[in-house]
């Protein structure tokens, strides 16, 4: 079958790979229709994001973990609610079920988790096999917004970690796709939201969704956010950038007894003043991928905010054009908010 294969770091091409065949017990075969490309896909392509040796060779790999498609085949023992022909979004994570994180119901933090499109072949192909428990019926959602259920699930998890509630003043650092999704979830919870980014064009979708906006571009984001929140600072700050300076700003500006949630991925180190924790008694929290319950909530939210989600998809190309489109997104990140790869005829 046709697929987009990352052969080695920096090399992505269209080629032929083995078809998954008939699904095994408790598994389904999905025909992907729309595959979103995110920052972690780009980091995997360049080799900056490396998988542990225990998972075997990183390349070649069929990428694609944000996707929606149609169920083509069911293996024995699948839940009775699943049906061939239904459009589904796929929760790409599976966990070991044995470690401490899994035992306490937080399999999203499992150190041995596997992610479709990273540890096993993903959705930039004509067919992909996944566990039945990873597929979620999306009803009449079109393919592109249905594929956004995965990034929306990241946002749902982050807001759960931050315990965002109605009336909270929430600062979102970074207005990329995850920042946009975090903004939507916070607004859905009736929070007040201020969004910042260094790319002015990325503030427009968040503003259209109902958020305030602040283009930092070298300005004093701490002072501006503190003034916006009435002087105390935001109750919750969510960093969607992964930049050390942004996380330092988050710790400085958050209100006493507030919460900082780090969503952005980075291998960099950040220096923080210890007295920010002892003086203000703040919580500094990490957030990673999502649970199945978070994903189910994300499907509901994408359906509720479908029109806004559709506006976030700025580029769509067919499978054959994926390598060139991904290269463009890698070289011109400010031009592409969300790239979606569409399979032939989808």
Beta strands, then each sheet from edge to edge (+ up, - down):
strand 1: 2-8
strand 2: 11-16
strand 3: 27-37
strand 4: 61-62
strand 5: 66-74
strand 6: 87-90
strand 7: 93-94
strand 8: 114-115
strand 9: 128-131
strand 10: 135-137
strand 11: 169-173
strand 12: 192-197
strand 13: 212-215
strand 14: 236-239
strand 15: 259-262
strand 16: 283-286
strand 17: 315-318
strand 18: 339-342
sheet 1: 2+ 1- 4+
sheet 2: 9+ 3- 5+ 6- 10+
sheet 3: 9+ 3- 18+ 17+
sheet 4: 7+ 8-
sheet 5: 13+ 12+ 11+ 14+ 15+ 16+
end
